[in-house]
């Protein structure tokens, strides 16, 4: 079992490394009066996390009960 976990961990680390190397370019973000520039490898996970949190908040505060 630990060998499978090790292989899965190695593959994930490899995929993350490839993602970071391929998305090392700087992207610029302008929103209203706010401007920032950051690495695309940081920007993509941040946007994903913000979207995940926004979706979770909508579900939590939608008022629907689980059936």
KEKE-390226 format. One record per atom (N, C-alpha, C, O, CB): x, y, z; atom name; residue number from 1. Coordinates in nm, 4 decimals, padded with zeros to 6 digits. Glycine has a CB too. Layout:
N
<rec u="X" v="Y" w="Z" a="CA" k="NUM"/>
...
***
This chain:
67
<rec u="00.0829" v="-00.1201" w="00.0000" a="N" k="1"/>
<rec u="00.0000" v="00.0000" w="00.0000" a="CA" k="1"/>
<rec u="00.0867" v="00.1255" w="00.0000" a="C" k="1"/>
<rec u="00.0548" v="00.2220" w="-00.0696" a="O" k="1"/>
<rec u="-00.0940" v="00.0003" w="00.1213" a="CB" k="1"/>
<rec u="00.1945" v="00.1262" w="00.0758" a="N" k="2"/>
<rec u="00.2797" v="00.2451" w="00.0818" a="CA" k="2"/>
<rec u="00.3530" v="00.2671" w="-00.0504" a="C" k="2"/>
<rec u="00.3883" v="00.3803" w="-00.0835" a="O" k="2"/>
<rec u="00.3807" v="00.2325" w="00.1966" a="CB" k="2"/>
<rec u="00.3764" v="00.1591" w="-00.1266" a="N" k="3"/>
<rec u="00.4402" v="00.1740" w="-00.2568" a="CA" k="3"/>
<rec u="00.3469" v="00.2482" w="-00.3526" a="C" k="3"/>
<rec u="00.3919" v="00.3325" w="-00.4302" a="O" k="3"/>
<rec u="00.4791" v="00.0360" w="-00.3146" a="CB" k="3"/>
<rec u="00.2187" v="00.2173" w="-00.3475" a="N" k="4"/>
<rec u="00.1215" v="00.2857" w="-00.4326" a="CA" k="4"/>
<rec u="00.1147" v="00.4333" w="-00.3957" a="C" k="4"/>
<rec u="00.1110" v="00.5190" w="-00.4839" a="O" k="4"/>
<rec u="-00.0179" v="00.2204" w="-00.4199" a="CB" k="4"/>
<rec u="00.1129" v="00.4635" w="-00.2673" a="N" k="5"/>
<rec u="00.1107" v="00.6035" w="-00.2230" a="CA" k="5"/>
<rec u="00.2355" v="00.6768" w="-00.2697" a="C" k="5"/>
<rec u="00.2277" v="00.7923" w="-00.3115" a="O" k="5"/>
<rec u="00.0988" v="00.6117" w="-00.0699" a="CB" k="5"/>
<rec u="00.3494" v="00.6112" w="-00.2630" a="N" k="6"/>
<rec u="00.4742" v="00.6719" w="-00.3071" a="CA" k="6"/>
<rec u="00.4736" v="00.7021" w="-00.4554" a="C" k="6"/>
<rec u="00.5195" v="00.8081" w="-00.4978" a="O" k="6"/>
<rec u="00.5902" v="00.5822" w="-00.2743" a="CB" k="6"/>
<rec u="00.4216" v="00.6093" w="-00.5346" a="N" k="7"/>
<rec u="00.4145" v="00.6295" w="-00.6795" a="CA" k="7"/>
<rec u="00.3183" v="00.7435" w="-00.7123" a="C" k="7"/>
<rec u="00.3493" v="00.8290" w="-00.7953" a="O" k="7"/>
<rec u="00.3702" v="00.4996" w="-00.7506" a="CB" k="7"/>
<rec u="00.2023" v="00.7449" w="-00.6479" a="N" k="8"/>
<rec u="00.1047" v="00.8514" w="-00.6709" a="CA" k="8"/>
<rec u="00.1632" v="00.9867" w="-00.6316" a="C" k="8"/>
<rec u="00.1462" v="01.0852" w="-00.7034" a="O" k="8"/>
<rec u="-00.0250" v="00.8241" w="-00.5921" a="CB" k="8"/>
<rec u="00.2318" v="00.9917" w="-00.5180" a="N" k="9"/>
<rec u="00.2950" v="01.1164" w="-00.4735" a="CA" k="9"/>
<rec u="00.4013" v="01.1618" w="-00.5726" a="C" k="9"/>
<rec u="00.4098" v="01.2806" w="-00.6038" a="O" k="9"/>
<rec u="00.3573" v="01.0986" w="-00.3342" a="CB" k="9"/>
<rec u="00.4823" v="01.0693" w="-00.6221" a="N" k="10"/>
<rec u="00.5868" v="01.1038" w="-00.7186" a="CA" k="10"/>
<rec u="00.5262" v="01.1576" w="-00.8483" a="C" k="10"/>
<rec u="00.5775" v="01.2536" w="-00.9057" a="O" k="10"/>
<rec u="00.6747" v="00.9813" w="-00.7483" a="CB" k="10"/>
<rec u="00.4181" v="01.0963" w="-00.8940" a="N" k="11"/>
<rec u="00.3522" v="01.1430" w="-01.0160" a="CA" k="11"/>
<rec u="00.2939" v="01.2825" w="-00.9952" a="C" k="11"/>
<rec u="00.3075" v="01.3689" w="-01.0818" a="O" k="11"/>
<rec u="00.2414" v="01.0446" w="-01.0589" a="CB" k="11"/>
<rec u="00.2287" v="01.3051" w="-00.8805" a="N" k="12"/>
<rec u="00.1725" v="01.4376" w="-00.8522" a="CA" k="12"/>
<rec u="00.2805" v="01.5450" w="-00.8452" a="C" k="12"/>
<rec u="00.2640" v="01.6537" w="-00.9004" a="O" k="12"/>
<rec u="00.0942" v="01.4347" w="-00.7214" a="CB" k="12"/>
<rec u="00.3893" v="01.5152" w="-00.7785" a="N" k="13"/>
<rec u="00.5002" v="01.6112" w="-00.7697" a="CA" k="13"/>
<rec u="00.5551" v="01.6399" w="-00.9092" a="C" k="13"/>
<rec u="00.5857" v="01.7546" w="-00.9418" a="O" k="13"/>
<rec u="00.6131" v="01.5571" w="-00.6771" a="CB" k="13"/>
<rec u="00.5675" v="01.5361" w="-00.9912" a="N" k="14"/>
<rec u="00.6146" v="01.5551" w="-01.1281" a="CA" k="14"/>
<rec u="00.5208" v="01.6426" w="-01.2105" a="C" k="14"/>
<rec u="00.5656" v="01.7304" w="-01.2843" a="O" k="14"/>
<rec u="00.6314" v="01.4210" w="-01.1958" a="CB" k="14"/>
<rec u="00.3904" v="01.6184" w="-01.1975" a="N" k="15"/>
<rec u="00.2935" v="01.6990" w="-01.2715" a="CA" k="15"/>
<rec u="00.2929" v="01.8443" w="-01.2249" a="C" k="15"/>
<rec u="00.2825" v="01.9358" w="-01.3067" a="O" k="15"/>
<rec u="00.1543" v="01.6396" w="-01.2569" a="CB" k="15"/>
<rec u="00.3039" v="01.8657" w="-01.0952" a="N" k="16"/>
<rec u="00.3094" v="02.0024" w="-01.0426" a="CA" k="16"/>
<rec u="00.4354" v="02.0735" w="-01.0912" a="C" k="16"/>
<rec u="00.4310" v="02.1912" w="-01.1271" a="O" k="16"/>
<rec u="00.3049" v="02.0014" w="-00.8884" a="CB" k="16"/>
<rec u="00.5464" v="02.0026" w="-01.0922" a="N" k="17"/>
<rec u="00.6719" v="02.0608" w="-01.1408" a="CA" k="17"/>
<rec u="00.6605" v="02.0997" w="-01.2880" a="C" k="17"/>
<rec u="00.7034" v="02.2083" w="-01.3268" a="O" k="17"/>
<rec u="00.7882" v="01.9620" w="-01.1211" a="CB" k="17"/>
<rec u="00.6033" v="02.0124" w="-01.3694" a="N" k="18"/>
<rec u="00.5846" v="02.0437" w="-01.5117" a="CA" k="18"/>
<rec u="00.4938" v="02.1648" w="-01.5280" a="C" k="18"/>
<rec u="00.5219" v="02.2525" w="-01.6097" a="O" k="18"/>
<rec u="00.5256" v="01.9224" w="-01.5869" a="CB" k="18"/>
<rec u="00.3847" v="02.1706" w="-01.4508" a="N" k="19"/>
<rec u="00.2924" v="02.2848" w="-01.4575" a="CA" k="19"/>
<rec u="00.3644" v="02.4150" w="-01.4245" a="C" k="19"/>
<rec u="00.3479" v="02.5149" w="-01.4945" a="O" k="19"/>
<rec u="00.1739" v="02.2644" w="-01.3611" a="CB" k="19"/>
<rec u="00.4434" v="02.4141" w="-01.3191" a="N" k="20"/>
<rec u="00.5151" v="02.5356" w="-01.2781" a="CA" k="20"/>
<rec u="00.6154" v="02.5784" w="-01.3842" a="C" k="20"/>
<rec u="00.6263" v="02.6972" w="-01.4148" a="O" k="20"/>
<rec u="00.5869" v="02.5131" w="-01.1443" a="CB" k="20"/>
<rec u="00.6890" v="02.4827" w="-01.4409" a="N" k="21"/>
<rec u="00.7889" v="02.5170" w="-01.5420" a="CA" k="21"/>
<rec u="00.7248" v="02.5701" w="-01.6700" a="C" k="21"/>
<rec u="00.7802" v="02.6593" w="-01.7342" a="O" k="21"/>
<rec u="00.8747" v="02.3955" w="-01.5740" a="CB" k="21"/>
<rec u="00.6093" v="02.5165" w="-01.7077" a="N" k="22"/>
<rec u="00.5451" v="02.5602" w="-01.8309" a="CA" k="22"/>
<rec u="00.4671" v="02.6907" w="-01.8132" a="C" k="22"/>
<rec u="00.4363" v="02.7570" w="-01.9122" a="O" k="22"/>
<rec u="00.4526" v="02.4518" w="-01.8814" a="CB" k="22"/>
<rec u="00.4350" v="02.7286" w="-01.6909" a="N" k="23"/>
<rec u="00.3560" v="02.8490" w="-01.6663" a="CA" k="23"/>
<rec u="00.4329" v="02.9499" w="-01.5811" a="C" k="23"/>
<rec u="00.3770" v="03.0110" w="-01.4900" a="O" k="23"/>
<rec u="00.2243" v="02.8126" w="-01.5979" a="CB" k="23"/>
<rec u="00.5591" v="02.9662" w="-01.6113" a="N" k="24"/>
<rec u="00.6426" v="03.0560" w="-01.5322" a="CA" k="24"/>
<rec u="00.6294" v="03.2017" w="-01.5757" a="C" k="24"/>
<rec u="00.6819" v="03.2909" w="-01.5091" a="O" k="24"/>
<rec u="00.7871" v="03.0131" w="-01.5416" a="CB" k="24"/>
<rec u="00.5608" v="03.2265" w="-01.6853" a="N" k="25"/>
<rec u="00.5464" v="03.3630" w="-01.7354" a="CA" k="25"/>
<rec u="00.4645" v="03.4507" w="-01.6429" a="C" k="25"/>
<rec u="00.3818" v="03.4022" w="-01.5658" a="O" k="25"/>
<rec u="00.4833" v="03.3614" w="-01.8716" a="CB" k="25"/>
<rec u="00.4884" v="03.5795" w="-01.6517" a="N" k="26"/>
<rec u="00.4177" v="03.6764" w="-01.5680" a="CA" k="26"/>
<rec u="00.2907" v="03.7207" w="-01.6402" a="C" k="26"/>
<rec u="00.2937" v="03.7535" w="-01.7588" a="O" k="26"/>
<rec u="00.5084" v="03.7991" w="-01.5349" a="CB" k="26"/>
<rec u="00.1801" v="03.7213" w="-01.5677" a="N" k="27"/>
<rec u="00.0534" v="03.7713" w="-01.6217" a="CA" k="27"/>
<rec u="00.0136" v="03.8955" w="-01.5440" a="C" k="27"/>
<rec u="00.0441" v="03.9088" w="-01.4254" a="O" k="27"/>
<rec u="-00.0588" v="03.6627" w="-01.6144" a="CB" k="27"/>
<rec u="-00.0542" v="03.9855" w="-01.6118" a="N" k="28"/>
<rec u="-00.0971" v="04.1105" w="-01.5508" a="CA" k="28"/>
<rec u="-00.2484" v="04.1060" w="-01.5323" a="C" k="28"/>
<rec u="-00.3215" v="04.0643" w="-01.6221" a="O" k="28"/>
<rec u="-00.0547" v="04.2331" w="-01.6373" a="CB" k="28"/>
<rec u="-00.2940" v="04.1489" w="-01.4166" a="N" k="29"/>
<rec u="-00.4358" v="04.1503" w="-01.3854" a="CA" k="29"/>
<rec u="-00.4771" v="04.2923" w="-01.3516" a="C" k="29"/>
<rec u="-00.4165" v="04.3564" w="-01.2657" a="O" k="29"/>
<rec u="-00.4683" v="04.0539" w="-01.2690" a="CB" k="29"/>
<rec u="-00.5807" v="04.3417" w="-01.4192" a="N" k="30"/>
<rec u="-00.6357" v="04.4733" w="-01.3890" a="CA" k="30"/>
<rec u="-00.7833" v="04.4553" w="-01.3559" a="C" k="30"/>
<rec u="-00.8589" v="04.3991" w="-01.4351" a="O" k="30"/>
<rec u="-00.6156" v="04.5732" w="-01.5087" a="CB" k="30"/>
<rec u="-00.8240" v="04.5034" w="-01.2384" a="N" k="31"/>
<rec u="-00.9628" v="04.4946" w="-01.1947" a="CA" k="31"/>
<rec u="-00.9996" v="04.6272" w="-01.1301" a="C" k="31"/>
<rec u="-00.9471" v="04.6627" w="-01.0246" a="O" k="31"/>
<rec u="-00.9847" v="04.3750" w="-01.0957" a="CB" k="31"/>
<rec u="-01.0895" v="04.6995" w="-01.1939" a="N" k="32"/>
<rec u="-01.1285" v="04.8330" w="-01.1509" a="CA" k="32"/>
<rec u="-01.0048" v="04.9207" w="-01.1350" a="C" k="32"/>
<rec u="-00.9401" v="04.9534" w="-01.2345" a="O" k="32"/>
<rec u="-01.2081" v="04.8269" w="-01.0189" a="CB" k="32"/>
<rec u="-00.9706" v="04.9594" w="-01.0130" a="N" k="33"/>
<rec u="-00.8537" v="05.0456" w="-00.9932" a="CA" k="33"/>
<rec u="-00.7340" v="04.9683" w="-00.9402" a="C" k="33"/>
<rec u="-00.6352" v="05.0283" w="-00.8978" a="O" k="33"/>
<rec u="-00.8876" v="05.1586" w="-00.8978" a="CB" k="33"/>
<rec u="-00.7416" v="04.8380" w="-00.9421" a="N" k="34"/>
<rec u="-00.6387" v="04.7534" w="-00.8836" a="CA" k="34"/>
<rec u="-00.5614" v="04.6843" w="-00.9947" a="C" k="34"/>
<rec u="-00.6208" v="04.6280" w="-01.0866" a="O" k="34"/>
<rec u="-00.7002" v="04.6498" w="-00.7870" a="CB" k="34"/>
<rec u="-00.4295" v="04.6885" w="-00.9863" a="N" k="35"/>
<rec u="-00.3437" v="04.6229" w="-01.0851" a="CA" k="35"/>
<rec u="-00.2407" v="04.5385" w="-01.0128" a="C" k="35"/>
<rec u="-00.1857" v="04.5797" w="-00.9106" a="O" k="35"/>
<rec u="-00.2745" v="04.7266" w="-01.1774" a="CB" k="35"/>
<rec u="-00.2149" v="04.4204" w="-01.0664" a="N" k="36"/>
<rec u="-00.1113" v="04.3347" w="-01.0108" a="CA" k="36"/>
<rec u="-00.0520" v="04.2487" w="-01.1211" a="C" k="36"/>
<rec u="-00.1148" v="04.2259" w="-01.2245" a="O" k="36"/>
<rec u="-00.1675" v="04.2468" w="-00.8973" a="CB" k="36"/>
<rec u="00.0685" v="04.2019" w="-01.0980" a="N" k="37"/>
<rec u="00.1346" v="04.1099" w="-01.1899" a="CA" k="37"/>
<rec u="00.1941" v="03.9972" w="-01.1065" a="C" k="37"/>
<rec u="00.2563" v="04.0205" w="-01.0028" a="O" k="37"/>
<rec u="00.2452" v="04.1826" w="-01.2756" a="CB" k="37"/>
<rec u="00.1737" v="03.8749" w="-01.1537" a="N" k="38"/>
<rec u="00.2278" v="03.7594" w="-01.0811" a="CA" k="38"/>
<rec u="00.2493" v="03.6454" w="-01.1785" a="C" k="38"/>
<rec u="00.2024" v="03.6485" w="-01.2922" a="O" k="38"/>
<rec u="00.1331" v="03.7155" w="-00.9657" a="CB" k="38"/>
<rec u="00.3204" v="03.5458" w="-01.1322" a="N" k="39"/>
<rec u="00.3459" v="03.4278" w="-01.2131" a="CA" k="39"/>
<rec u="00.2144" v="03.3555" w="-01.2409" a="C" k="39"/>
<rec u="00.1283" v="03.3450" w="-01.1535" a="O" k="39"/>
<rec u="00.4465" v="03.3338" w="-01.1428" a="CB" k="39"/>
<rec u="00.2003" v="03.3064" w="-01.3623" a="N" k="40"/>
<rec u="00.0794" v="03.2350" w="-01.3986" a="CA" k="40"/>
<rec u="00.0644" v="03.1064" w="-01.3170" a="C" k="40"/>
<rec u="-00.0474" v="03.0615" w="-01.2917" a="O" k="40"/>
<rec u="00.0799" v="03.2032" w="-01.5478" a="CB" k="40"/>
<rec u="00.1758" v="03.0477" w="-01.2762" a="N" k="41"/>
<rec u="00.1719" v="02.9262" w="-01.1946" a="CA" k="41"/>
<rec u="00.1122" v="02.9532" w="-01.0569" a="C" k="41"/>
<rec u="00.0613" v="02.8612" w="-00.9928" a="O" k="41"/>
<rec u="00.3123" v="02.8679" w="-01.1799" a="CB" k="41"/>
<rec u="00.1176" v="03.0772" w="-01.0109" a="N" k="42"/>
<rec u="00.0543" v="03.1149" w="-00.8844" a="CA" k="42"/>
<rec u="-00.0888" v="03.1613" w="-00.9101" a="C" k="42"/>
<rec u="-00.1789" v="03.1313" w="-00.8319" a="O" k="42"/>
<rec u="00.1355" v="03.2262" w="-00.8129" a="CB" k="42"/>
<rec u="-00.1093" v="03.2333" w="-01.0179" a="N" k="43"/>
<rec u="-00.2393" v="03.2920" w="-01.0490" a="CA" k="43"/>
<rec u="-00.3482" v="03.1869" w="-01.0703" a="C" k="43"/>
<rec u="-00.4592" v="03.2021" w="-01.0193" a="O" k="43"/>
<rec u="-00.2280" v="03.3787" w="-01.1720" a="CB" k="43"/>
<rec u="-00.3179" v="03.0809" w="-01.1448" a="N" k="44"/>
<rec u="-00.4187" v="02.9789" w="-01.1759" a="CA" k="44"/>
<rec u="-00.4713" v="02.9099" w="-01.0496" a="C" k="44"/>
<rec u="-00.5930" v="02.9007" w="-01.0338" a="O" k="44"/>
<rec u="-00.3600" v="02.8746" w="-01.2712" a="CB" k="44"/>
<rec u="-00.3852" v="02.8604" w="-00.9582" a="N" k="45"/>
<rec u="-00.4397" v="02.7995" w="-00.8367" a="CA" k="45"/>
<rec u="-00.5140" v="02.8981" w="-00.7460" a="C" k="45"/>
<rec u="-00.6096" v="02.8598" w="-00.6786" a="O" k="45"/>
<rec u="-00.3285" v="02.7353" w="-00.7589" a="CB" k="45"/>
<rec u="-00.4711" v="03.0237" w="-00.7438" a="N" k="46"/>
<rec u="-00.5406" v="03.1237" w="-00.6619" a="CA" k="46"/>
<rec u="-00.6817" v="03.1456" w="-00.7157" a="C" k="46"/>
<rec u="-00.7774" v="03.1496" w="-00.6383" a="O" k="46"/>
<rec u="-00.4620" v="03.2579" w="-00.6597" a="CB" k="46"/>
<rec u="-00.6956" v="03.1595" w="-00.8466" a="N" k="47"/>
<rec u="-00.8275" v="03.1784" w="-00.9066" a="CA" k="47"/>
<rec u="-00.9142" v="03.0544" w="-00.8832" a="C" k="47"/>
<rec u="-01.0334" v="03.0666" w="-00.8546" a="O" k="47"/>
<rec u="-00.8148" v="03.2080" w="-01.0582" a="CB" k="47"/>
<rec u="-00.8553" v="02.9358" w="-00.8951" a="N" k="48"/>
<rec u="-00.9288" v="02.8118" w="-00.8684" a="CA" k="48"/>
<rec u="-00.9793" v="02.8092" w="-00.7243" a="C" k="48"/>
<rec u="-01.0949" v="02.7750" w="-00.6996" a="O" k="48"/>
<rec u="-00.8397" v="02.6889" w="-00.8960" a="CB" k="48"/>
<rec u="-00.8932" v="02.8449" w="-00.6296" a="N" k="49"/>
<rec u="-00.9319" v="02.8439" w="-00.4880" a="CA" k="49"/>
<rec u="-01.0413" v="02.9460" w="-00.4593" a="C" k="49"/>
<rec u="-01.1347" v="02.9170" w="-00.3845" a="O" k="49"/>
<rec u="-00.8103" v="02.8719" w="-00.3996" a="CB" k="49"/>
<rec u="-01.0309" v="03.0645" w="-00.5175" a="N" k="50"/>
<rec u="-01.1331" v="03.1668" w="-00.4969" a="CA" k="50"/>
<rec u="-01.2675" v="03.1193" w="-00.5530" a="C" k="50"/>
<rec u="-01.3712" v="03.1399" w="-00.4901" a="O" k="50"/>
<rec u="-01.0907" v="03.3003" w="-00.5632" a="CB" k="50"/>
<rec u="-01.2666" v="03.0569" w="-00.6689" a="N" k="51"/>
<rec u="-01.3894" v="03.0037" w="-00.7259" a="CA" k="51"/>
<rec u="-01.4480" v="02.8912" w="-00.6421" a="C" k="51"/>
<rec u="-01.5697" v="02.8822" w="-00.6258" a="O" k="51"/>
<rec u="-01.3640" v="02.9548" w="-00.8659" a="CB" k="51"/>
<rec u="-01.3617" v="02.8057" w="-00.5893" a="N" k="52"/>
<rec u="-01.4076" v="02.6960" w="-00.5034" a="CA" k="52"/>
<rec u="-01.4732" v="02.7512" w="-00.3769" a="C" k="52"/>
<rec u="-01.5800" v="02.7053" w="-00.3363" a="O" k="52"/>
<rec u="-01.2898" v="02.6028" w="-00.4664" a="CB" k="52"/>
<rec u="-01.4091" v="02.8492" w="-00.3157" a="N" k="53"/>
<rec u="-01.4634" v="02.9094" w="-00.1934" a="CA" k="53"/>
<rec u="-01.5953" v="02.9813" w="-00.2229" a="C" k="53"/>
<rec u="-01.6897" v="02.9712" w="-00.1446" a="O" k="53"/>
<rec u="-01.3612" v="03.0080" w="-00.1315" a="CB" k="53"/>
<rec u="-01.6027" v="03.0535" w="-00.3345" a="N" k="54"/>
<rec u="-01.7268" v="03.1225" w="-00.3700" a="CA" k="54"/>
<rec u="-01.8403" v="03.0227" w="-00.3917" a="C" k="54"/>
<rec u="-01.9528" v="03.0456" w="-00.3472" a="O" k="54"/>
<rec u="-01.7066" v="03.2078" w="-00.4962" a="CB" k="54"/>
<rec u="-01.8111" v="02.9127" w="-00.4595" a="N" k="55"/>
<rec u="-01.9129" v="02.8104" w="-00.4804" a="CA" k="55"/>
<rec u="-01.9574" v="02.7464" w="-00.3504" a="C" k="55"/>
<rec u="-02.0761" v="02.7200" w="-00.3314" a="O" k="55"/>
<rec u="-01.8613" v="02.7043" w="-00.5741" a="CB" k="55"/>
<rec u="-01.8633" v="02.7211" w="-00.2608" a="N" k="56"/>
<rec u="-01.8970" v="02.6620" w="-00.1311" a="CA" k="56"/>
<rec u="-01.9833" v="02.7573" w="-00.0498" a="C" k="56"/>
<rec u="-02.0774" v="02.7138" w="00.0165" a="O" k="56"/>
<rec u="-01.7695" v="02.6262" w="-00.0529" a="CB" k="56"/>
<rec u="-01.9528" v="02.8860" w="-00.0539" a="N" k="57"/>
<rec u="-02.0330" v="02.9841" w="00.0195" a="CA" k="57"/>
<rec u="-02.1748" v="02.9933" w="-00.0358" a="C" k="57"/>
<rec u="-02.2703" v="03.0089" w="00.0402" a="O" k="57"/>
<rec u="-01.9662" v="03.1214" w="00.0144" a="CB" k="57"/>
<rec u="-02.1885" v="02.9836" w="-00.1670" a="N" k="58"/>
<rec u="-02.3226" v="02.9853" w="-00.2265" a="CA" k="58"/>
<rec u="-02.4019" v="02.8650" w="-00.1790" a="C" k="58"/>
<rec u="-02.5198" v="02.8780" w="-00.1460" a="O" k="58"/>
<rec u="-02.3147" v="02.9867" w="-00.3809" a="CB" k="58"/>
<rec u="-02.3399" v="02.7494" w="-00.1749" a="N" k="59"/>
<rec u="-02.4091" v="02.6291" w="-00.1288" a="CA" k="59"/>
<rec u="-02.4456" v="02.6412" w="00.0189" a="C" k="59"/>
<rec u="-02.5565" v="02.6057" w="00.0590" a="O" k="59"/>
<rec u="-02.3218" v="02.5045" w="-00.1520" a="CB" k="59"/>
<rec u="-02.3528" v="02.6910" w="00.0990" a="N" k="60"/>
<rec u="-02.3765" v="02.7016" w="00.2433" a="CA" k="60"/>
<rec u="-02.4896" v="02.7999" w="00.2733" a="C" k="60"/>
<rec u="-02.5752" v="02.7719" w="00.3572" a="O" k="60"/>
<rec u="-02.2479" v="02.7454" w="00.3156" a="CB" k="60"/>
<rec u="-02.4906" v="02.9147" w="00.2053" a="N" k="61"/>
<rec u="-02.5870" v="03.0183" w="00.2363" a="CA" k="61"/>
<rec u="-02.7107" v="03.0173" w="00.1461" a="C" k="61"/>
<rec u="-02.7905" v="03.1109" w="00.1504" a="O" k="61"/>
<rec u="-02.5207" v="03.1506" w="00.2275" a="CB" k="61"/>
<rec u="-02.7274" v="02.9135" w="00.0652" a="N" k="62"/>
<rec u="-02.8438" v="02.9088" w="-00.0237" a="CA" k="62"/>
<rec u="-02.9722" v="02.8785" w="00.0516" a="C" k="62"/>
<rec u="-03.0814" v="02.9066" w="00.0023" a="O" k="62"/>
<rec u="-02.8228" v="02.8050" w="-00.1320" a="CB" k="62"/>
<rec u="-02.9597" v="02.8214" w="00.1708" a="N" k="63"/>
<rec u="-03.0764" v="02.7953" w="00.2532" a="CA" k="63"/>
<rec u="-03.1456" v="02.6649" w="00.2219" a="C" k="63"/>
<rec u="-03.2490" v="02.6351" w="00.2817" a="O" k="63"/>
<rec u="-03.1726" v="02.9054" w="00.2389" a="CB" k="63"/>
<rec u="-03.0936" v="02.5878" w="00.1324" a="N" k="64"/>
<rec u="-03.1558" v="02.4597" w="00.0992" a="CA" k="64"/>
<rec u="-03.1108" v="02.3537" w="00.1991" a="C" k="64"/>
<rec u="-02.9926" v="02.3426" w="00.2315" a="O" k="64"/>
<rec u="-03.1204" v="02.4167" w="-00.0457" a="CB" k="64"/>
<rec u="-03.2043" v="02.2790" w="00.2452" a="N" k="65"/>
<rec u="-03.1763" v="02.1696" w="00.3398" a="CA" k="65"/>
<rec u="-03.1398" v="02.0448" w="00.2594" a="C" k="65"/>
<rec u="-03.1885" v="02.0245" w="00.1482" a="O" k="65"/>
<rec u="-03.3003" v="02.1418" w="00.4340" a="CB" k="65"/>
<rec u="-03.0541" v="01.9625" w="00.3170" a="N" k="66"/>
<rec u="-03.0252" v="01.8333" w="00.2561" a="CA" k="66"/>
<rec u="-03.1442" v="01.7420" w="00.2748" a="C" k="66"/>
<rec u="-03.2046" v="01.7389" w="00.3820" a="O" k="66"/>
<rec u="-02.8981" v="01.7703" w="00.3163" a="CB" k="66"/>
<rec u="-03.1781" v="01.6679" w="00.1713" a="N" k="67"/>
<rec u="-03.2927" v="01.5761" w="00.1862" a="CA" k="67"/>
<rec u="-03.2497" v="01.4322" w="00.2023" a="C" k="67"/>
<rec u="-03.3341" v="01.3437" w="00.2159" a="O" k="67"/>
<rec u="-03.3850" v="01.5872" w="00.0668" a="CB" k="67"/>
***
